[in-house]
Amino acid sequence: MIVAKAPTTAWRIIEGEAVILSMETKVLRGLNPLGSRVWELIDGKRSMDEIVGQIVREFDVETRQADEDVRRFVQELLDKGLVTPVK
């Protein structure tokens, strides 16, 4: 699966952490460093496997755990309308 940031989001990286505003719900969310890095890697081109691989390389985490965490996090972003699947 490949996802892209929804066009209805505004975001910034501030001191290494992402702050995301949903323009539809007017809800502001802050992400921890790992979530922020996943957010940065979501570009509409990278697959989940590519994002997981990058997280494994950058953080001290095993592939299985990274895969579970990234997929769960991306599903939360999908559920909140912050990212959309790329066809």
N, C-alpha and C positions, 0 to 999 in steps of 0.2 A: 504494500500500500504506500502511496505517496500522498502527502498532504501539503497544503499551502496555507499561509496565514490568510484569514478571512479579510476581505476588503473593508469590512465594517469594524476593524480593530485599529487602534492607534497604539504604538508602543515605543518604548525607549529602553536602552540599557543604561542604568545609572550605577556607577561603581560596581560593575560586574553582575548586577541583578536586573532582570527584566521587569518592567512595569507595563501592564497591558490594560487598555481601556476598551471595553466593548461599547461601540457607539450606539448599538441597539438598546442595550440594557442600562447603560451609563454606570456599569460596575467596573471598578478599578481593582486589579489584582496584581500582587507582587509575587515574584517567583524566587525560589532559593537558587543558589548557584548552579546546581545540576539541572533544574527545570529551565533556568535561563539559557543554559548552553543548548539544551534540546530545542528550545524556542528559536535560538539563533540558527540552528541547523535545519529547521523546517523552512525549505525554500521552494517547494513545489517541484523539485527535481530529484532530491535524495529519497531513496526508499527507507523504510523502517530499518531494514538490515544495515544499510549504510550509516544511518544515525546511531544505531546500537554499536556498530564497530568503532565509530569515532568516540563515543562515550567510553567504551572499554579502553581505548588507547589513552584517553585524557584523564580518566578517573580510576581510582583503585577499586575496581569492581569486576566481578566475574561476568562472563558473557550471558549466562542463564539469568542472573539477577538483573543485569542491565536490560536484557530483552523484556523481561516481565515488567520492570519499572517504566521503561520508555513506552511500551505499548499501553499500559494502564494510564499513564499521564496523557498520551496522545488521545486516547479514548475520552478522557475527561475534557480535553480541549475541544474535541469534536462535539461532545454532548453540550458544551457551553457555547457552541457556535463560534469559537475563536479561530478554528482552522476548518478547512474544507477539503474533502478528497479531490484529488486531481484525476480526471478521467483519462 
